Amino acid sequence: MAQHTQPVVYILHGWAVDPQNEQKWQAVRDILHTNGIRTVFVGLPGLTIPLPEEKPWTLDDYEAWLAEYLPGEPVILLGHSFGGQLAVRFTARHPERVSQLILIASSGIRDLSFAAQTKRRLFWLAAKVGKVVSFVPGARALLYKLAREKDYYTAPPVMRQTMSNVISEEILTDIYSIEVHTLLIWGSHDTITPVKNVQYFKKIPHIETRIISAARHSPQFTHPETVGQFITTFLDSQ
């Protein structure tokens, strides 16, 4: 590696309450380790570790928590989906604490397509009037399923509100202020964060973009060798 010391990548995972979350990252982590890159999997409050307090969080709460969690010296941040949204916010707020940024299918960009707007309306309806329709057998569950928010449907109330808070926040302003060297990885068949969103991240002056053909929202799980090589090459070039 070009660095004199072994680089360490801090991984911010996506929005999933999944006991296998860290295990799913192991394949790409093993590849990075083989190439001399250490990784630290960061368990996020409310998802892989408990919330410190029983109140809904915002993206700023996650950013403040991360500021306390990470070491003081500059680090390499890797964020997938919600983890990417958080990594962008943190980098924008603390540019001196991030040496390189790696984003995989980052969320935080509002989709203005008809389908996405319909989904948001259904999601809003589920969140706001779920109690009103709860007396109708199966009605509330149907609303959540129509909104395709399984994580929302199965989450406890405090995390439902947290998810609503996070979804409502865009990171366009944050993106425009980022100047660190950035690697952007996206799947060409991503239906959760569409590949067209790449255009917004190209506002970052020092960015490299890699699109993985036929990959969906989590290429680090389905194409770990490709993702691992992209990351290794990117860090080697710095």
C-alpha beads as a LAMMPS data file, in Angstrom:
LAMMPS data file: protein, C-alpha beads

238 atoms
237 bonds

1 atom types
1 bond types

-500.0 500.0 xlo xhi
-500.0 500.0 ylo yhi
-500.0 500.0 zlo zhi

Masses

1 110.0

Atoms # bond

1 1 1 0.000 0.000 0.000
2 1 1 1.062 3.600 -0.571
3 1 1 0.505 4.429 3.120
4 1 1 3.305 3.780 5.599
5 1 1 0.804 2.429 8.112
6 1 1 -1.959 -0.068 7.520
7 1 1 -5.112 1.835 6.584
8 1 1 -8.238 1.321 8.675
9 1 1 -11.700 1.598 7.133
10 1 1 -14.652 2.294 9.424
11 1 1 -17.797 0.660 8.008
12 1 1 -21.184 2.334 8.504
13 1 1 -23.853 -0.182 7.513
14 1 1 -27.275 0.416 5.998
15 1 1 -30.684 0.626 7.629
16 1 1 -31.404 -2.932 8.681
17 1 1 -32.271 -4.572 11.973
18 1 1 -30.486 -7.791 11.117
19 1 1 -28.481 -9.977 13.534
20 1 1 -26.489 -11.198 10.505
21 1 1 -25.559 -7.686 9.363
22 1 1 -21.920 -7.802 10.414
23 1 1 -21.531 -11.363 9.136
24 1 1 -22.768 -10.332 5.677
25 1 1 -19.865 -7.887 5.419
26 1 1 -17.283 -10.546 6.182
27 1 1 -16.517 -11.567 2.568
28 1 1 -15.543 -8.071 1.456
29 1 1 -13.738 -7.442 4.760
30 1 1 -11.658 -10.580 4.228
31 1 1 -10.685 -9.375 0.748
32 1 1 -9.665 -5.970 2.096
33 1 1 -7.676 -7.601 4.898
34 1 1 -5.848 -9.753 2.345
35 1 1 -4.868 -6.516 0.617
36 1 1 -3.503 -4.974 3.799
37 1 1 -6.583 -2.966 4.786
38 1 1 -8.055 -3.276 8.258
39 1 1 -11.760 -2.710 8.829
40 1 1 -13.889 -1.782 11.821
41 1 1 -17.589 -2.592 11.647
42 1 1 -19.493 0.193 13.400
43 1 1 -22.721 -1.023 15.004
44 1 1 -25.278 1.773 14.738
45 1 1 -27.670 2.648 17.580
46 1 1 -31.175 1.275 17.213
47 1 1 -30.070 -1.114 14.460
48 1 1 -27.177 -3.289 15.609
49 1 1 -26.765 -1.879 19.119
50 1 1 -29.385 -0.407 21.490
51 1 1 -30.231 3.266 21.442
52 1 1 -28.532 5.023 24.385
53 1 1 -31.880 6.576 25.272
54 1 1 -35.475 5.750 24.458
55 1 1 -36.246 8.681 22.210
56 1 1 -36.406 9.028 18.413
57 1 1 -33.159 10.072 16.765
58 1 1 -32.457 12.357 13.822
59 1 1 -29.590 12.226 11.343
60 1 1 -27.873 14.902 13.433
61 1 1 -28.140 12.653 16.506
62 1 1 -26.365 9.882 14.608
63 1 1 -23.721 12.352 13.419
64 1 1 -23.110 13.560 16.991
65 1 1 -22.882 9.973 18.234
66 1 1 -20.390 9.105 15.487
67 1 1 -18.279 12.119 16.407
68 1 1 -17.917 10.648 19.899
69 1 1 -17.323 7.104 18.627
70 1 1 -14.572 7.706 16.062
71 1 1 -10.952 8.409 17.037
72 1 1 -9.747 11.978 16.887
73 1 1 -7.332 11.505 13.999
74 1 1 -8.568 11.436 10.372
75 1 1 -10.187 8.139 9.344
76 1 1 -11.383 6.400 6.187
77 1 1 -15.174 6.213 6.227
78 1 1 -17.162 3.665 4.223
79 1 1 -20.927 4.070 4.235
80 1 1 -23.595 1.937 2.583
81 1 1 -27.140 3.257 2.021
82 1 1 -28.117 4.956 5.316
83 1 1 -24.499 4.552 6.382
84 1 1 -23.559 6.581 3.308
85 1 1 -26.044 9.285 4.216
86 1 1 -24.507 9.424 7.694
87 1 1 -20.942 9.377 6.310
88 1 1 -21.722 12.316 4.018
89 1 1 -23.245 14.340 6.869
90 1 1 -20.292 13.564 9.146
91 1 1 -17.714 14.431 6.471
92 1 1 -19.462 17.707 5.707
93 1 1 -19.514 18.644 9.399
94 1 1 -16.028 17.332 10.256
95 1 1 -13.861 17.502 7.093
96 1 1 -10.675 17.471 9.160
97 1 1 -11.593 14.063 10.608
98 1 1 -12.066 12.165 7.314
99 1 1 -9.089 11.339 5.090
100 1 1 -10.994 9.404 2.390
101 1 1 -14.675 8.712 1.856
102 1 1 -16.142 5.564 0.301
103 1 1 -19.857 5.480 -0.515
104 1 1 -21.892 2.492 -1.660
105 1 1 -25.396 3.289 -2.942
106 1 1 -25.813 6.161 -0.504
107 1 1 -29.287 7.211 0.532
108 1 1 -30.276 10.773 1.372
109 1 1 -31.351 11.904 -2.110
110 1 1 -35.080 12.411 -2.567
111 1 1 -36.458 10.545 -5.573
112 1 1 -38.957 12.742 -7.428
113 1 1 -40.342 9.976 -9.642
114 1 1 -44.079 9.236 -9.525
115 1 1 -43.494 5.804 -7.970
116 1 1 -41.271 7.214 -5.240
117 1 1 -43.663 10.043 -4.448
118 1 1 -46.531 7.557 -4.229
119 1 1 -44.479 5.425 -1.862
120 1 1 -43.724 8.432 0.349
121 1 1 -47.417 9.356 0.457
122 1 1 -48.300 5.812 1.510
123 1 1 -45.492 5.851 4.053
124 1 1 -46.754 9.168 5.441
125 1 1 -50.287 7.769 5.593
126 1 1 -49.074 4.701 7.442
127 1 1 -47.155 6.832 9.932
128 1 1 -49.819 9.487 10.496
129 1 1 -53.138 7.657 10.362
130 1 1 -52.121 4.129 11.270
131 1 1 -53.893 4.450 14.619
132 1 1 -57.041 5.680 12.924
133 1 1 -57.315 2.615 10.701
134 1 1 -56.025 0.157 13.284
135 1 1 -59.559 -0.892 14.158
136 1 1 -59.954 -2.354 10.666
137 1 1 -58.453 -5.884 10.701
138 1 1 -55.233 -5.903 8.675
139 1 1 -55.635 -2.311 7.432
140 1 1 -52.567 -0.905 9.157
141 1 1 -50.404 -3.819 8.031
142 1 1 -51.639 -3.349 4.481
143 1 1 -50.643 0.313 4.480
144 1 1 -47.110 -0.509 5.608
145 1 1 -46.792 -3.283 3.040
146 1 1 -48.030 -0.979 0.291
147 1 1 -45.361 1.503 1.335
148 1 1 -42.848 -1.371 1.128
149 1 1 -41.332 -0.412 4.457
150 1 1 -40.883 -3.787 6.133
151 1 1 -38.265 -2.378 8.514
152 1 1 -40.725 0.333 9.521
153 1 1 -43.558 -2.140 10.013
154 1 1 -41.530 -4.447 12.247
155 1 1 -39.703 -1.711 14.210
156 1 1 -40.636 -0.550 17.722
157 1 1 -42.335 2.882 17.880
158 1 1 -39.166 4.821 18.745
159 1 1 -37.377 3.423 15.691
160 1 1 -40.388 4.051 13.446
161 1 1 -40.141 7.732 14.262
162 1 1 -36.365 7.608 13.900
163 1 1 -36.743 6.119 10.434
164 1 1 -39.267 8.809 9.496
165 1 1 -36.837 11.477 10.716
166 1 1 -33.924 10.076 8.703
167 1 1 -35.929 9.566 5.502
168 1 1 -37.074 13.190 5.624
169 1 1 -33.484 14.516 5.553
170 1 1 -31.636 15.201 2.301
171 1 1 -27.864 15.522 2.051
172 1 1 -27.515 17.624 -1.111
173 1 1 -26.091 20.604 0.786
174 1 1 -23.670 18.285 2.574
175 1 1 -22.519 16.751 -0.726
176 1 1 -21.721 20.154 -2.178
177 1 1 -19.340 20.938 0.682
178 1 1 -17.275 17.727 0.521
179 1 1 -13.718 18.064 -0.754
180 1 1 -12.029 14.846 0.430
181 1 1 -11.136 12.170 -2.108
182 1 1 -14.235 10.032 -2.557
183 1 1 -14.989 6.649 -4.119
184 1 1 -18.603 6.066 -5.184
185 1 1 -19.782 2.507 -5.886
186 1 1 -23.253 1.759 -7.239
187 1 1 -25.157 -1.180 -8.675
188 1 1 -26.637 -0.621 -12.115
189 1 1 -29.855 -2.457 -11.116
190 1 1 -30.375 -0.742 -7.754
191 1 1 -34.110 -0.227 -7.198
192 1 1 -33.816 1.229 -3.677
193 1 1 -31.405 4.086 -4.369
194 1 1 -31.550 4.438 -8.175
195 1 1 -28.277 4.724 -10.074
196 1 1 -29.416 8.046 -11.543
197 1 1 -28.614 9.556 -8.133
198 1 1 -24.914 9.277 -9.021
199 1 1 -25.248 12.606 -10.834
200 1 1 -25.649 14.467 -7.532
201 1 1 -22.466 13.018 -6.055
202 1 1 -20.455 14.057 -9.105
203 1 1 -20.542 17.561 -7.599
204 1 1 -17.744 16.332 -5.294
205 1 1 -14.549 17.644 -6.959
206 1 1 -12.330 14.627 -6.163
207 1 1 -14.573 11.656 -6.859
208 1 1 -14.160 8.337 -8.630
209 1 1 -17.318 6.518 -9.718
210 1 1 -17.641 2.769 -10.258
211 1 1 -20.868 1.199 -11.528
212 1 1 -21.195 -2.574 -11.119
213 1 1 -23.209 -4.135 -13.922
214 1 1 -26.271 -6.156 -12.835
215 1 1 -25.614 -5.431 -9.130
216 1 1 -28.444 -4.175 -6.954
217 1 1 -28.480 -2.204 -3.702
218 1 1 -25.805 -4.148 -1.807
219 1 1 -22.944 -5.001 -4.193
220 1 1 -20.602 -5.524 -1.233
221 1 1 -22.614 -8.677 -0.481
222 1 1 -23.221 -9.936 -4.023
223 1 1 -19.973 -8.793 -5.669
224 1 1 -17.441 -8.662 -2.789
225 1 1 -14.405 -9.300 -5.022
226 1 1 -15.263 -6.394 -7.312
227 1 1 -16.055 -4.035 -4.447
228 1 1 -12.910 -5.101 -2.595
229 1 1 -10.758 -4.453 -5.658
230 1 1 -12.307 -1.032 -6.257
231 1 1 -11.632 -0.012 -2.661
232 1 1 -8.073 -1.396 -2.674
233 1 1 -7.195 0.390 -5.917
234 1 1 -8.701 3.628 -4.646
235 1 1 -6.745 3.572 -1.381
236 1 1 -3.555 2.527 -3.156
237 1 1 -3.798 5.609 -5.355
238 1 1 -4.010 8.064 -2.466

Bonds

1 1 1 2
2 1 2 3
3 1 3 4
4 1 4 5
5 1 5 6
6 1 6 7
7 1 7 8
8 1 8 9
9 1 9 10
10 1 10 11
11 1 11 12
12 1 12 13
13 1 13 14
14 1 14 15
15 1 15 16
16 1 16 17
17 1 17 18
18 1 18 19
19 1 19 20
20 1 20 21
21 1 21 22
22 1 22 23
23 1 23 24
24 1 24 25
25 1 25 26
26 1 26 27
27 1 27 28
28 1 28 29
29 1 29 30
30 1 30 31
31 1 31 32
32 1 32 33
33 1 33 34
34 1 34 35
35 1 35 36
36 1 36 37
37 1 37 38
38 1 38 39
39 1 39 40
40 1 40 41
41 1 41 42
42 1 42 43
43 1 43 44
44 1 44 45
45 1 45 46
46 1 46 47
47 1 47 48
48 1 48 49
49 1 49 50
50 1 50 51
51 1 51 52
52 1 52 53
53 1 53 54
54 1 54 55
55 1 55 56
56 1 56 57
57 1 57 58
58 1 58 59
59 1 59 60
60 1 60 61
61 1 61 62
62 1 62 63
63 1 63 64
64 1 64 65
65 1 65 66
66 1 66 67
67 1 67 68
68 1 68 69
69 1 69 70
70 1 70 71
71 1 71 72
72 1 72 73
73 1 73 74
74 1 74 75
75 1 75 76
76 1 76 77
77 1 77 78
78 1 78 79
79 1 79 80
80 1 80 81
81 1 81 82
82 1 82 83
83 1 83 84
84 1 84 85
85 1 85 86
86 1 86 87
87 1 87 88
88 1 88 89
89 1 89 90
90 1 90 91
91 1 91 92
92 1 92 93
93 1 93 94
94 1 94 95
95 1 95 96
96 1 96 97
97 1 97 98
98 1 98 99
99 1 99 100
100 1 100 101
101 1 101 102
102 1 102 103
103 1 103 104
104 1 104 105
105 1 105 106
106 1 106 107
107 1 107 108
108 1 108 109
109 1 109 110
110 1 110 111
111 1 111 112
112 1 112 113
113 1 113 114
114 1 114 115
115 1 115 116
116 1 116 117
117 1 117 118
118 1 118 119
119 1 119 120
120 1 120 121
121 1 121 122
122 1 122 123
123 1 123 124
124 1 124 125
125 1 125 126
126 1 126 127
127 1 127 128
128 1 128 129
129 1 129 130
130 1 130 131
131 1 131 132
132 1 132 133
133 1 133 134
134 1 134 135
135 1 135 136
136 1 136 137
137 1 137 138
138 1 138 139
139 1 139 140
140 1 140 141
141 1 141 142
142 1 142 143
143 1 143 144
144 1 144 145
145 1 145 146
146 1 146 147
147 1 147 148
148 1 148 149
149 1 149 150
150 1 150 151
151 1 151 152
152 1 152 153
153 1 153 154
154 1 154 155
155 1 155 156
156 1 156 157
157 1 157 158
158 1 158 159
159 1 159 160
160 1 160 161
161 1 161 162
162 1 162 163
163 1 163 164
164 1 164 165
165 1 165 166
166 1 166 167
167 1 167 168
168 1 168 169
169 1 169 170
170 1 170 171
171 1 171 172
172 1 172 173
173 1 173 174
174 1 174 175
175 1 175 176
176 1 176 177
177 1 177 178
178 1 178 179
179 1 179 180
180 1 180 181
181 1 181 182
182 1 182 183
183 1 183 184
184 1 184 185
185 1 185 186
186 1 186 187
187 1 187 188
188 1 188 189
189 1 189 190
190 1 190 191
191 1 191 192
192 1 192 193
193 1 193 194
194 1 194 195
195 1 195 196
196 1 196 197
197 1 197 198
198 1 198 199
199 1 199 200
200 1 200 201
201 1 201 202
202 1 202 203
203 1 203 204
204 1 204 205
205 1 205 206
206 1 206 207
207 1 207 208
208 1 208 209
209 1 209 210
210 1 210 211
211 1 211 212
212 1 212 213
213 1 213 214
214 1 214 215
215 1 215 216
216 1 216 217
217 1 217 218
218 1 218 219
219 1 219 220
220 1 220 221
221 1 221 222
222 1 222 223
223 1 223 224
224 1 224 225
225 1 225 226
226 1 226 227
227 1 227 228
228 1 228 229
229 1 229 230
230 1 230 231
231 1 231 232
232 1 232 233
233 1 233 234
234 1 234 235
235 1 235 236
236 1 236 237
237 1 237 238
